Amino acid sequence: MPTAIVTGATGITGNAIVRHLLDDPTYTKINTLSRSQPGIHDARVKHSCLDLQASAEEMAQSLAGISADYIYFCAYLARDDEDEAARVNGALLSNFIQALEITGAVKQIKRVILTCGFKYYGVHLGLPKQPLVESHPPLEGGLGGQKWPSNFYYTQRAILEDAAARGNWEWICTLPNDVIGYAKNNFMNEATALGLYCAVSKALPGSKLIYPGNKFNYLLFNCWTSAELHAQFCLWAATAPGAGNSVFNVANGDTESFQSLWPRLAERFGCVIPENMFDPATTKDYASEATNTKLKFNNPISVHAGAMGIADNAVTTRSPVLQLPIDPQKWSQRADVNEAWNSIKTTYDLDQAAWDKATWGFLTFVLGREWGCVASMSKARKLGWTGYEDTWEAFERTFDILEKERIIPPLGQLKKDFS
């Protein structure tokens, strides 16, 4: 009967993994590790407070008597500086594994499943070669004649590989994208920011739902990852024959676009989409909130340019741009927007922390880029993975939870009050 350790159990991915482990009756004990309680109460769950920023020796004291067959590592710390992010997150994982080596728990490990993301492909830097395939070379060193920034996913993968070789166990890195889900008191996700943007847009005069990003972004294709599907994948990958020592894309399995999602958002929140949404006249009142930012590096597709036969194409040499007629980060600071938020917050008793901690900057990036992110699921499919999630249904399920948690208003009443 297997046992598990889950780090970052209060986060969106970690919390979902714990819940899905509880749905599996074969798991007899689930150890959750985080600085705060994950809010899950079950006899099979044992929670221990653990500061992953502590030294290996300090963590070993907290981890005494804790061991498991499968470790799901979902913890990370956000840092703006890429070198610092690599240093800090590398230390989190390295010290944790060393702590398990000190306690002897490492002898029981069969596989460690590390949650990473599409940043592994450099999607935060610009246009990557698509579909994204796990065999694409890491953007490091002087690949393609360019010095790339540090990427903490590469740092963590190297740590896993070395530790697995020492301990005779296997590792897996999962690569989800723009995870859709919810965890209590955790607002770092696209669905929360989108839900707040739509709800406040409904409460503003005219109830217009203007797409804040650029037209290219609106028409591009992307893939998302449901936190529930990712959790299912992690449990599958823990025991799947032949899956060890591998990196895997984890996407819902459909290909979506905001050209399809945005009208559905408008319908759900009772908003109106302007007929000519990308006409400058439509966004003239938001001129101060526009953003046009040139990024620092060439598009990652440039490293494949020669082999693709596009070495002389501008897309391989020009720096990518974030372009938004309405930057959500700036929009969230407008006086009329905050007045509307305060009104619905008071009327529907909403959580102010959701507004204060919403990832507006992440939404700015996701909607402002001029490139899509479509990944291949072939590698996992060939090993027997059959999971699938409809992206819109994942958003709807999350919005339903956000309503119940008083993050966004009850939509039936919101539509009635602002009809």
N, C-alpha and C positions, 0 to 999 in steps of 0.2 A: 504494500500500500504506500504510494508516494507521499512525500512531504515537500513543502515549498517555503521559500523565503521571498518576500516582496519588499523591495526598497522603494521609497517614494510612493507609499500606499495612499497618501492623501491627494495625489495628483490625478489628472483625468485618466491617463493610461494605467497607472498603478492601481487605482481604485477599481477600474473595470476588471482588471486581471483578478483581483481578490474576489470580486463578486462571481466571476466565472469559475474560479477555483472552488468556491462554495457550491456551485451548481454541479460540480463533479464529485459524486459520492466516494470515488476511490481515494481522494486526498484526505488523509486522516488528520493532518496538522498543517496549519498555514501560519507562518511567522510574519507579521507585518512590522516593518521598521521605518520609523519616521520621527520627526521631532514633536509632532502632535498626533492625537488620536485620529484614525481614519474614519471613525463614525460607523463602523460595522461591528455588530454584536452577534457573535456565534461561538458556540462552545469549541469549535475547531480552530478559531482564530486566537492567537496569542500575540498581543502587541507589546513591543519594547521600544522605549524612546531611545533614539540613536542619533547622534550628531555625526554625520558623515564627513564633516570638516575636521573631526578630531584625528589624532594620530592613530596609526595601526595599533599601537600598544593600548591606547585609551579605549578604542573600539573593542579590542579583544576582551577587555573587562566587562563591557556591556553585553557582549555576544557569548559569554560563557554559558555553555549548556544548550546553545542554539545551533542546530544543524538542519540540513535538508538535502533532498535529492536534486531539486531544481531551484535555481535562483533566478528571479525575474527582477532585473535591475532597471528601475524606471526613474531614478533620481538624477537631477542635474541642477546646476546653478547658472542662471543667465548672467552673462558679462558682455558689455559692449565691445571691449577689446578682444580680438580673436586670440592673441597670444595668451592673455590672461584666462580666457575661457578654456583653452587647451590645458593650461597649467592646473587650474582649479578642478575642472571635471576629470582630468586625468588622475589627479590626486584622490578625488572621491572614490573612484573605482579601484585604483591601485592599493590604497590604504585599507579599503574594505576587504579586498581579497587577501592582503597580508594578514589582516586580523583573523580571518578564517583559517589561515595557515598556522597562526600562533595557537589558536584554540584546538586545532586538529580537525575542525569541521570540514575542511576542504577534502578530506579523505572520502566523504560521503557523496560529494557532488558528482552528478552525471552530466548535467548541462547547465550553462549560464546563458540566459537570454537577455540581451542588452537592447533596450529601446533607443534607436537613433532617429533618423529622419532623412528627407530628401536633400537636406543640406549636405549630405554625403556626396551628392552630385554637383554641388556648387550652384543650386538654383537660387541662392541668396545673392549670387554674384552677377548673374545674367543668364542669357539663353543657353541651355545645355543641349547636347545632342539627344534626340528623342526618337522612339520611346527610350526611357531610362532603363538601362539594363545593368544588372549587378556586375557584369564583367568590365564595365567602363573603368578605365584607370583612375585612381585617385588624383585629384588636382593638388599635387605637392611637388616640392623641389622646383626644378626648372622645366617641368612638363610643358611642351608647346612653346618653349622659348620665353616663358613668363614666370616670374616669381609669384607664386600664389600665397595667399594668407594662410595662417594656421587654421586647422579644422579639428575641433576636439573629438569628432567622431573617429578620425584616423588615429588620434592618440589613444582613444579608448580601445579601438580594435587591436592595436598593437599590444596593449597591456593584456587584453584577453588572450590573444594568441600565445604570448609568452607564458602567462600563468597556466593556461590549459596544458601546454607542453610540459611544464613542471609537475603539474598535479594529475596528469593523465585523465583529464575530463574534456568535454567538448563545449564549444561556444557557438552562439548564434547572434547576429545583429539584425534587428528588424528595421525597415525603413518605411514608416508610415508618412503620410503627407496631410498637412492642414487638418489635424485630428478633430473630429466632430464628437463632442460629448460633454459631460458635466461631472464635476466633483464639488461637494459642498465647500464653500468659501474659497473656491479656486476659479478665478475669472479669466485665466489666461487661455482663451480659445476664441476662434473665429465666430462661432455661433452666438456667443454672448454679445460681442461687439456688434454683429449684424442685427441681432434682435433688438438691441438698444437703439441702433440707428433707425431701424424701421418703426419702432414704437414712437420715438420722438418725432419722426417725420410725419406720422399719422396725426400727432397732436399739434403740429405747426399749421399755420393758415394754408388752406388748399390741399393739405394731406398729400403733397407730391413726394413720390419716392424717386429721387434723381440718383442715377448710378454715379457714385463719386469718382470712380476710376475712369480710365480712358477707353475709347471705342475699341481699340485693338484688344484690350483685356476683356472687354464685354463679349467679344465674338470668339475668343480663343477657347480651346478645349483644355480641360484639366481633370485631374482625378483627386479624390479626397479619401480619407480613411475614417471610418466609424470607430470610436473607441471600443465598442462592443465587438466588432469584427476583429480588430487588432488583438483584443484579449483572447478571442477564440483561436486566432492564428498562433499566438504565443503558446497556448496550451497544446495545440497540435504540434508545433515545432519542437516542443520539449521532448517528445517521444517518437517523432516521425523517423523511420529508418532512412539513413542516408542524408539527413538534414544537418548533421553536425558540422561544425567548423565552416559555416557559410553565412553570407549576407543575403537577405531576402527583402524584396519590395513587398509592401503590404498595402494594397489599395482596394477599394470597394469592389472593383471588377466592372464598373460601368465607367463611361467617359462622359463628363458633364461640362456644361458651359453656363456662364451667367446669362447668356441670351435666353436660356431656358429657365434658370433658377430665379432670375430677377422678377419676371412676371408672376411667378408662383409666390414669391415673397410679398409682392404688392397685393395679391389677392388675399393671402393669409392675414395681412395686417390692415386690409381695407384701404390701401393707398391707391393713388393714381399715378401712372407713369406718363410723363409728358410725351407728346407725340414726336417731338424732335429733341430728344434728351441730350444729344451731344452738340446741339447748336449753341454757340457761345451766348446767344441771347437768353437761353434757358437758365444759364448759370451766372448771369451777369451780377446778380446780387451776392454772389459768393467769390467775387474776384480776389478778395484778400485771402481767401482760403485755398487758392490754387497752388499747386506745387509742381516744379519741374527740376528734378535732381539728377545730375550725371553721376553714375557710379564709378568706382575707382579702377575696376579691372575690365579687361576684354571679356566678351561672352565666352563661357566655357566651351562652347561648340568649336571655338578656334583651334583647340588641340586636335580635333578630328578633321580640320578643314582640308588638309592635303589629301588624305585618304578618301574624303567625300567628293573631291574635285571642285571645291569652292574656295580655294586658297586666296583668290583675288576678290572674293565677295566682301562687300562692306560689313556684313554682319559678323565677320571674323576679326575685323580690325577696329571697329568703332566701339566706344564704351556704351553700355546699356544705360537706359534712362528710366526713372520713375516719373510718370506724368499723370497728374490728377486735376481735373477741373475743381474738385472739392476734396481737399485733404481731410480725412476723418479726424486726424489728430487736431487740426486747427478748427474744424467744424465743432468738435466737442467743447471748445473753449468760447464759442460765440455766446453773446448775451441772450439772444432770443432762444437759442438751443437750450441753454441752461435754465432759462425761465420755463420752457416747455417741460424739461425734465423734472424740475422741482414741482411743477404742477401735477404731473402724473405720479410722481413719487409720493406726494402727500395724499392724493386722491386714492391711490391703490396700495398705499403702505409698502412701497418698494424699498429694496436694500441699497442705500447710498454707496456702500462699498463696491457694489457691482459697477457703478458708474465711475467711481474714482480709480478702480483697478482694471477697468476694461482695457484690452490690448489694442488701443486705437492705432498705435504705431505699427503693429503687425498688420492690421486691416489696411493701413495706408500702403504698406509694401505689397500685400497680396493683390489689391485692386489697382495699384499703380504700375505694376510691371507690364512689359509689352511682350512677354513670353509665357507660354503655357508649360505645364508640368504633367506629362503623360508617361506612365510607367508600364513596363511589361510585367505580367504576372506569370509568364511561362515557366520560369524556374521552379516556383512553388507548385504550379499545376502539374508539372511532370513528376513531382514526388507524391502527388495524390491530394493536394489541397483543393477543395471544392467550394470554399466559402465565398459568399457574395452578399453585398448590401446595396440597396438602392440609396444613392446619395441624398436625394430629396427627402426620402422617408427618414433617413438618419437626422437630417436637419429638423424635420417636423417633430420627431420624438424628443429631440433635445429642447426645442421651443416649448413643448408641453411641460417638460420638467422645469424649465426656466420660469414658466407661469406659476407652477405649484410652489416654487421656491421664492416667489416674489422678486424675481430679477427683472422680469418684464411684466406688463399689465395683463390681466385676463382679457384675451383678445375680443371675446364677445362683448364685454362691457366697454372696452376701448372703442370698438367700432360704433357702438350705440351712442356713446358720449360725444364722439367727434364725427357724427354722420353729417 
